[in-house]
């Protein structure tokens, strides 16, 4: 819920411990990472987003050996996502890099992990939690936040009006009850796609 998210941010946002942002697939955990960053004491320093699914050999080389590597920085926020896409070897490389550069001591690290509907996570996530003594924020799926759907609709319609140069005011009568009663198995990504198509 919004109150538990706000409470978590208030209690833990300036902690030095790395944070796991955990939620079902389709939840844009990077948006929650940006929200935490914007409310932290590091909000005026760089926010670096590392998508492990896009790392190539040259990217790894940059992270490991380049003087300009974000891993060579201090007092920044590093958001690491799609860790589950890494091979065992590259996962081990990532963990070793974090330990070697002492990233968890010198920076704020946020890890994004998917879980299933029972909040079960991958072995990689469990290892990260154990290795770096992470705090965990479980982001509820959209089906547990249906009271927020009217507000989300308004925000998305405004954004889409600007993006598509439209002047849509809202939905026909009966549309909102349909949107709020649907289970949204694809969470926010599915919700955004459906509203974009509508």
N, C-alpha and C positions, 0 to 999 in steps of 0.2 A: 504494500500500500504506500501511498505518498507520505503518510506520517512516519512509517517505519524507515523509508528511504531518507527522509529529512533527518530523522533521529540518528541514523547510521552516519550520515555525512557530518552532523554536528559533533557526534562523539568521537569519530575515528579519522576524520579527514586530514588532520594534521599529524597523525601518528606516523612514525617512521616505518612501520610494518608494511610490507607489500600487501596489496588487496586483490583478491579474486572477485571478479564480477561474473557471477554464475547465473545462467538462465537458459531456457529452452532455445532451440534454433528459431531464427526469425526475429529474435529480440536484438535490437541494435545496441549491443553492450558498449560500443564506442561512444554513443550519445551519453550514456551514463558516466563513462570515463571523463568526457568533456564537462559534464555537470559537476562532477567531483573536483576536477581541475579548476573550474571557474569559481569554486567556493573555497579553494585551498590557499595557504599562504604562499604557494608557488605560482599563483595565477599570472604573475607578470614575467615569468621565465618561460622558456620554450616548452611546448607540448609536442612530443615525438610519438608518432604512431607507427608501429612496426607490424606489418602483416606478414606472418610467417609463411603464408601460402604463396607469397610473391617473391620470396627470397631466392636468389640465384647464387651460383658460385661466386660471382663478383660481389654480390651484396654481402655474402658472408665474409669475404675478404675485406670489404670496407668496414664492416662491424668489428672485425678482429684486429686489423692492422693499420687502419687509417687514423691519422691524428685528429681528423674531423669527425670521427665516429661518435654518435650520441653516447656510446658506452664509455667514452673518454671524458664525458661532461660531469658536472656536479650541480646539484640543486635544480634539476629539471624533472619533468614528469614524462615517464616512458610508458606508453600503452602498448602491450604486446598481445596480439590476437591471432587466432587460428593456429595455436601451438599444436593442436591435435593433427595438423596436416604434416608435421615434420616426421622425417624418418627417425628411427631410434638413434642413429649416429648424430643427426643434426639436433635432436632434442638434447642429447648429452652435451653437444657443443654449446648450446644455448645456456644450459645450467652452468657449465664450466666457465663460460664468459661472464655470466652474472656474478659468480663467485670470485673469479680472478679480478674483475674490475671493481668488486665490492659495490655493485650497483644498488643493492638493497640498503646499503648504509649511506651512500652518497646522493641518492635520488629517490623520488617517489615512483614506485613501479606498480602498474596495474596490469593484471592478467585477465583476459576474457576467455571464458570456457563455456561450452554448451553442456547442458545436462538434460536428462530425460524428465518425464513428468513426475517421477518419484525423487527428483533432485539427485539422482546418481550421476557421478562424473567419471571421466576417463582415468586411466592409470596415470597419464601425464599430469593431470590436474592434482591427483592425490599426492604424487611425488613433489610437485611444486609447493603444495600446502605444507607438507612435512619438512621439506628442505629449507624453506625460507620463513616458516612460522607466519603464514599469511592470515590476515583477517578475511572473512568471506561475506560478501553481500549477495544474497539470493534475490534476483529480480523476478517478480511474479509474472506469469504469462498474462497476455491480454484478456483471456477469458475470466481472470480473477480481478480485472480492473474495468469491468463493463461500465461502471459509473463515470469513468473518464472518457468514454467513447464520444459523447456529444462535444466535449471540449477538443478532443483530438480531431474530430470532423471539422470543426470551425477553423482550427489552425491549418489543417491540410487544405481546406477549400481556399483559404486566404493565400497560402503558398502557391497552390495550383493556379489561382486566378492571375497572380503575378507572373508565374512561369509560362502559362499558356495564353496570356492576354485575354482572359475571360472575365465575365461579371456574374458568376454563379453565386446566388445568395444563400442557398441551403438545399434541403431535401424536400421531396414531396411528403405529404402526411403519410405516416405508416412506415417510412423508410428507416427512421432511427430505431424503432422497436426491432426491426429485422436485423439491423447492424448490432444492436446490443444483445440480442438473443443468440446470435451465431457464436460458435465455440472458437473460431479463429485458430486452427491448428498451426498455421504458419506465422502466428503472432503479428508483430508490427509490420514486418516486411509484406505479408499477405494483405494486411489492412491498407497499407500505402498503395500497393499495386491495384487493389480493387477500387479504391477511391480515384486513383489516376485513370483507370479504365472508365469508371462512371462519368 
